[in-house]
Amino acid sequence: MIEARRRQLHFGDGLIAEEIRDLREEWMTHADQVLEDEQLVATVYEALAKRSPKSRTRGRHGTPAEVVMRLLLLKHIRNWSYDVLEREVRANLVYRDFTRVGASKAPDSKTIGRWGLALGRMRSRRSMNEWWRLPRKIRW
């Protein structure tokens, strides 16, 4: 089952966010403002929902679309491979906070790669162009 956003924080998420707020990079603050767009989250949600016919209503809870979007954006901005992205998000509290992974388990590189393929197949040219132009908007 896919969600657009995570509804409830984990116990440690609030504590982590307070401690690392001053460690975030400048582009992350700007990215947070750009990524608040509900239409963008909905586009990612729709792309993930097309992977399996009943994934919106059945099965285990999957990673929310907002987290997927932020992970792939971090990969794109840093020009990392999926393996490096997995390692960095698992080890770095700032990246965990930015991607909204928080205290939950970070996804593995194969899963992130599948999400990248799903988003690469987005039907709407407009939404796809908008998605890949995000890093240019976010760079200071």
JOHUVEN-V47318 format. One record per backbone hydrogen bond with DSSP energy under -1.0 kcal/mol. CO is the residue of the C=O (numbers start at 1). NH is the residue of the N-H. If there is no record, write none. Layout:
BEGIN
co->CO nh->NH
co->CO nh->NH
END
This chain:
BEGIN
co->1 nh->62
co->3 nh->65
co->4 nh->66
co->12 nh->16
co->13 nh->17
co->14 nh->18
co->15 nh->19
co->16 nh->20
co->20 nh->23
co->26 nh->30
co->27 nh->31
co->28 nh->32
co->29 nh->33
co->30 nh->34
co->31 nh->35
co->34 nh->37
co->37 nh->41
co->38 nh->42
co->39 nh->43
co->40 nh->44
co->41 nh->45
co->42 nh->46
co->43 nh->47
co->44 nh->48
co->45 nh->49
co->46 nh->50
co->48 nh->51
co->52 nh->55
co->54 nh->57
co->54 nh->58
co->55 nh->2
co->64 nh->68
co->65 nh->69
co->66 nh->70
co->67 nh->71
co->68 nh->72
co->69 nh->73
co->70 nh->74
co->71 nh->75
co->72 nh->76
co->73 nh->77
co->74 nh->78
co->75 nh->79
co->75 nh->80
co->81 nh->85
co->82 nh->86
co->83 nh->87
co->84 nh->88
co->85 nh->89
co->86 nh->90
co->87 nh->91
co->88 nh->92
co->92 nh->96
co->93 nh->97
co->94 nh->98
co->95 nh->99
co->96 nh->101
co->96 nh->102
co->101 nh->104
co->108 nh->112
co->109 nh->113
co->110 nh->114
co->111 nh->115
co->112 nh->116
co->113 nh->117
co->114 nh->118
co->115 nh->119
co->116 nh->120
co->119 nh->122
co->124 nh->128
co->125 nh->129
co->126 nh->130
co->127 nh->131
co->128 nh->132
co->129 nh->133
co->133 nh->137
co->134 nh->138
co->135 nh->139
END
